[in-house]
Amino acid sequence: MRFYLDHAATTPLRPEARDAWLAATDVVGNAASTHGAGQDARRLLEESRERIAAVLDSDAIEVVLTSGGTESINTALRGLWASRPADSDAIVLPDGEHHASMDTVAALARESADVRAVPISSDGRIGLQEFVAALPGAALATALVANNEVGTVNDAGALTAAAASANVPLHVDAIAALGHLPVSFRELRADAAPGVGLVAMSVAGHKIGAPVGIGALVVARTAKISALLHGGAQQRGLRAGTQDVAGAAAFAVALELAEAERETEALRLSALRDRLVDGIRAVIPAAELLGDPVDRLPNNAHVLFPGAVGESLLFMLDVAGVAASTGSACQAGVAEPSHVVMAMGRSERDARSVLRFTLGRTSTHEDVDAVLASISDAYLRASGNLGAR
């Protein structure tokens, strides 16, 4: 039997989203076609977009459907960079961002971008003063709403207000936050002048129970942003290509369900998370919860196991039927220290000794029990101290 505690990587497909996807596949027609079949598809597509926009608190026309979070982030950062003023070449990038942002900015730096790094605190939070100091004259900035590895929640409102005051276009990555925190594009843009401050927000469907392959970039009407994909005038010209009607329908259903249960699930998952953390520390007193102990995602437990190799610990747990991760799923196949943990001021050794347990709507006490039943032996084996039992 498997016990799945890696919901931040991807979470199980919701049956309701699966049903909506299957039903939408019976609607035959390209939403860009003018005949009746095409218009039937168009109607379903736009109804789904409106439902997505309602949950994200944006205008429907601002919702640009994508293949997922990575494409959304690339579209935002590359699009804003291509549309920047001629005299601006700096990108504000906090340490500890997701690799989709870091690697995109690194690619732009190889072209000509000047990257202004912003440190994060020992609990993984973006330094607001340092963020403000880095903004003047920048072409764009990006920031996580909540850290995808350690779960720390940033003050997104303060970050967006700072970008608006500095007249700098800002992209926020709300992928980890979606379904766990209130995510309102309109509220975050409240203090922004037209075209500056928060102009784009990335989300992904498979993190909330929609199929893999659907996501969105919310782009303000007034944003100056260039397209990443060309070949058609779909979606305000920002994302060319035949649109995924079935994916949009499934995403709309999953998003509505996630929002409807968000508050009750936050309470349930935080209780499970706390039981998990307390249980781990009871059998491994040296274990340490990283990230903000209170202001964190309710489903996230990011734990440092001193002296153990995270990859080895992960393997031992997998043998016991427990699925967790050593960090972001996009880097999970690469044995490297966590850049987030190192940005928090920890050693490379510590950064190789962490595991991320993330819970979701299918998580139960049995999942926590499975971890607690196997973690002590796994830790002893992974730290080379089996003989000390």
N, C-alpha and C positions, 0 to 999 in steps of 0.2 A: 504494500500500500504506500502511496506517495502523499506527502504532506507538503503543500505548496505555500511557501512564504517568500515569494519573489514577485508580488503583484505590481511593484513599481516597474519591473521590466515589461511585463504584460499581464493582463488579468483575463480570466475566462470570458468567453463570449456570452453575453446575456441571451437567454432563449428568446426574449422579446425582440432583441435586435436581429437575431438570426431569422426569426419569422418575418420581420419587416424587410430584411434583405432578400429573402426568397420570394416574397410577394412582389417586390419591386422588379425582380428579374423577369416577371411575366409581362411587364410593361415594355413592349418592344418598340424601339424608336430612339433615334439620336435627338437629344434635347435641343440641338441646334437646327434641326430640320423644320421646315414650315408646314409639312403635311400633318394630318390629324394624329398619326402615331407619334410623330416627333413632338407635337404639342402636348400630348398626354404625358410623355416623359418629362417635358419641360415643366408642366404643372406640378408633377410630383417632386421634381428637383427643387423648384422654387418654394413649394410648401415646406419641404424639409429645411431649406436654407432659412426660412423665416422662423421655424421652430428652434433651430440652432441659435439664431441671432437672439431670440427671446431669452434663452437661458444665459447666453453670454452678455446680455444687456447691450446690444449694439443694433445698428440698422442692418437689415438683411443685405443691402447692397455692399456692406462693409465686409461680409463673410466671403472670403476666397477659399474655396474648397481645394485641398491638396492631398497628396498621398500620405501625409503624416507629419510628425513634428520636425523631423530633420529637413524635409523640403520646405516647411513653413519658415523655419529659422534661416535657411539659406536664402529663400526668397526675400525675407525681410532685410537681412544684413547686406546681401549683395545688391538688392534693389535700392536700398537707401544709399549705399556707397556710390552706385552708378549715377544717382541723382543729386549728389552732394554739390555744394557751391565750389567753384574752381579754386578758391583760396583756402579750402578746408580739407585736411588730409588725416585727421586724427580720429581714432575709434576708441571709445571708453569701454574697457572690458574688465569687469571684476574678476579677481582670482576665484577659482572654484566653480566656474560656470560649466555647463554641460559641454561635452566634446563637440556637439553639433555647432555650438557657438564658437568655442575655442578654435576648432580646426578651420572653420570658415574665415574667422578673423586672421588666423595664421596665413591662410592662402591670400587674403587681401594684403597682408603685410609684405608678402613676397612680391606683390605687384607694386605697391608704393605707400601703403597705409602706415601711419605712425600709431602704434598701439600704446594707449595710456592705461597701464594696469592699476587696478584699485584693490587694495588688500581686503581680506576678510578677517573677522575676529577669530579668537580661539574657539568660539562656538559656531563658526561658519556663517556669520552674518556679514553682509556687505557694509563696509564702513561708510556711513552717510557723509561725514565731513570730507573724507577722502574722495568720495564719489562727486560731491559738489565741487571740490577743488580741481578735479580732472575735466570738468565739463566745458569751461569757456573756450569757444572757438572750435569745438569738436564737430566733425561731420555727422557723427551718430554715436549712440550709446546703446548698450544692451544690459539686461539684468534679469536674474531669476526671481520669480515671485516666491518660490521656496526651493531650497537646495535639493536636488534630486538624490544625492547620496546620503547626506547626514540629516536631512529633513528640516533644517532650520528655516523658519519663516522670516522673510525680509519685510521691511516696512515699505511695501510697494507704493503706497500713497505718497510717502515722503520722497521716494526716488523719482516718481513721475512728476511731482511738483517741482523738484529741483531741476529736472530736465526742461520743464516748461519755462521756468525762470531764466534758464541759461539759453533758451531758444535753440535747444538741441533736440533733433528727432530721436525718440527712444523706442526700442523694441523690448517687450517683456516676454520672457519664456514662462508661460503658465502651465506647462505640460504636467509637471509633478503636482501642482496645486489643484488642478481640475478634478472635481469630484470630492475634494477634501476640504477646500476653503471656498468662501464666496469669491467668485470671479466675475467682476462687472467692468466691462470695457468702458462704459459710459461714466461710471463713478471714478475710475482711475484717470479719465481724461478731463475731469471736471474743471481743473485749474489750468488746462492747456489752452494756449492761444491757437488760432487756426494754423495747422500745418507744422506745429512744433510740440515739444513734449511727447507724450505717448502717442505714437502713430501706428503701431503694429503690435499684435499679441498672438503668440503661437499656442496651439492646443493640438492634442492627438487623440484619436478615437479609441485605440486599443488599450489605453490606460483606464478606460471607464466601462469596458465591456462591449464596445463596437468592434467590427472586424479590423484586422490589421490592413492598412492600406488606405485609410481615410483620416483626414485631419483638416485643420483650417488655420488660416492666417487672417485675423481680423485686421483690416486696414482702414484707417480713418479716411473719410471722403476727401479730406483736404491734403492727404499725404502726398509728398513728391517721391514717388518710388517707381523704379523701372522694373520691367518684367524679367523673370529668369528664363521662362519658356516662351517661345514665339511660334506663330503658325496659325493664329486665329484671334478673334476679338472677344472670346469668352471671358467672363468674370472681370469686366472693366479693362480687358486687355492685359491683366496681370498674370493670368495663368492659362495659356493656350492649350487646346486639346479637348477631346471629347470628355464630357464630365461624367463622373461616376454616380449615376442616379441611385442605384441600389445602395452604394456605400453611404450616400448622403441620407437616405431614408433610415438606414440602420443607425447611423451616427445620431440623428435627431432623437430616435427612441432611446438609445443608451444615455444620451445627455440628459434628457428629461427625467429618466428614472434615477440617474445618479444625483441630480439636483434635488429631487423629491425626497430622497432618503439621506441626503448629506448630513444633516444635523444629528439624526439618530445614529447613523453609522459612525460618525466621529466619536460619539460617546462610547459606543460598543467597541470600536477598534482601539481607542486609546486605553480602555480598560484591559483588553487582551494584550496590548503592547506592554503596558505597565506590569502585568502579571508575568509576561515573558522576560522582561528585563530583571525584575525582582528575582525570578526563579534562576536565571543565569548567574546573577551575582551571589545568590545563596550557595551555589555549588562551586562557583569560581569567583571568590572575593576580589581577585585582581582585575576582573573584567570591568570595563568602563564604558558607559554610554556616552557617545560623542554627539556633538550638536547641542543646541539649546535644550535644557532638560524640560522646559515648560512650553515655550513658544515654538512648537515643532509640528510637523504633519502628524496627524493622529495615528497613522498606520505604520510609522517608520521607527525602527529600532536599529541604530547603527552602533555596533559594539566593537570595542578594541579588546583583543585577547592577547595580552602581553606575552611575548616569547613564542607565540604560535605563528606558523606561516598560514596566511589566510587561504591560499590555494589548497594546502593540505587539509585544513580544517573543513573547507567546502567539500572536498572529496570524501572525507570521513562521514560527514553529515549526509551526503548523497547516497552513500552505501547504506545508511540507516533509513533512507527513504525521505529525507528532508531536503527540500529545494530552497536554497537561499542564494546570495550572490556576494561577491567581493566589492561590488560598486556598480557603476552604470552598466546596463546590459550592452551598450554599444562598445564597451571596452572589456567586457567580461571574458572574452576569449584571448585576451592579451595579459600575460603575467607581468604586470607592472604595478608599482606602488600607487595608491590613490593620490591623485593630484590635489583633491579637495582636502584630505587629511594633512598633506604637507603644507598646503596654503594656510591651514589653521595653526601652523607653527610646530607641528609634530615631526618627529624624525622619519626618515625613510623606513626604518625598521618598523615603527608604529604603523606607517602607511601600508605595510605589507601584512599587517596582523589584524585586519578589520573584516567584519562581515556585516552585510546589510540584510536584515529581516524586514520584509514589508508585507502587510496584511491587506486583505480585501474583503469584498462582500461575501465570499464563500468561506472565509476563515472561521475556525471554531476553536473551542478550548482543546479539542483533540490535536490540532496542529501545534498549539503551544506545548501540550503534554509530550508530543513526539520530540520536540527540540530539547525539552528539559530532561527527557529520558536518555538522550544520546549525547548531550553536549559535554558532559564531564569526561567521558571516555574519549570522545573525539578530540577534546582539548589536550588531554594528556598525550595522546598519540601524535597530534600535530605539533606539540611543543617538545617532543622527544623525552618526556618525563614519565613514560609508562611504567618504568621500573620503580618509580617513587611512590606508587600506590600502596 
